[in-house]
Amino acid sequence: MLEKDFKSVINEIKEDIRSTQYKAMQEVNSNLIMLYFRLGKLF
């Protein structure tokens, strides 16, 4: 029983890490797009 609980906790942690990484990538991509847009307006 303890092993199942441990695996469940580990899986939740992994999913939380993946979700946070995905959100971080989205934010970085949005910022890069805005940067390129601003640079494009200069030329």
Secondary structure, DSSP 8 states (H G I E B T S, - for coil): -HHHHHHHHHHHHHHHHHHHHHHHHHHHHHHHHHHHHHHHHH-
